[in-house]
Amino acid sequence: PQNYTIRPRRLSEIKAVILHQTSFEWREANPMWARVRAHFVVHRSGLVTQLHPITARMRFGAGHANPWAINIEHEGNYPLGWDEDGEDVYYRPEKFGRSHIEDAPEQVTAGRALLAYLHEQIPALMVGAHRQVDDLKGGCCGPDIWREIGQFAVDSLGMAEMPVAGGLAIPDRWRTSSAVVLPTNREYEETLVT
C-alpha cells in the first residue's frame, strides 16, 4: 500500500539494509501478504519482489531506522533462536509451520545477489538485522537468514555490519558457517548476471 511510504528520499540518505523474515510462507489466500512492510521480499523460490523503490522512505518496517534503511523481508517462518536445550524456537509454529533454510537454496542465492546489487548501487551501504534497531525484535531476522545472507554480505561482499542502534547485537552463534548447499560458483555467477 502507498500509505506505507512517507516520501521519496535521496540515495545519500540511505545508510543500511535491514534484514527481516516474514514468519510465514506464501499461500494464495493469506491476507498477511498484503501487509508486508518492506522494499523487497525474497521468496523461498528465489523470486525477488520489489514492493517499493529504494528511494521510498517507509512509514513502517524498522521503526526509527526507516529514514535511512532499505527493508528486505525473507519469506519463511525460520527459527528466531534457541531455547535452553538448544532446540529451535519458532513464531507460532502451530499456525505458521517451520521453515528450513536448507530447503530454500534459491532464496539464499537470490538474497545474496540482491545485497550484491544494492551494495553496487550504494557502496557505503551497511547490512544489519531488525534486532539491531529494536530490542523487541530479538529473533528477527533470525540466525538462518543472518548466517546465510547477512554474514555473507559482511564476509564476502565486504559490507560493514550496521552498529547496534537501540536494539541488540548479533549473537556470535548466528555467525557460523553456511549450512546451505548452493549451486557451483559458475552457476551462482550466472544467476547474478541474469
Buried (B, 14 or more C-beta within 10 A) or exposed (E): EEEBBEEEBEEEEBBBBBBBBBBBBBEEEEEEBEEBBBBBBBBBEBEBBEBBEBBBBBEBBBBEBBBBBBBBBBBBBBBBBEEEEEEBEBBEBEEBBEBBBEEBBBBBBBBBBBBBEBBEEBEEBBBBBBBBBBEEBBBBBBBBBBBBBBBBBBEEBEBBBBEBBEBBEBEEEBBEEBEBEBEEEEEEEEBEEE
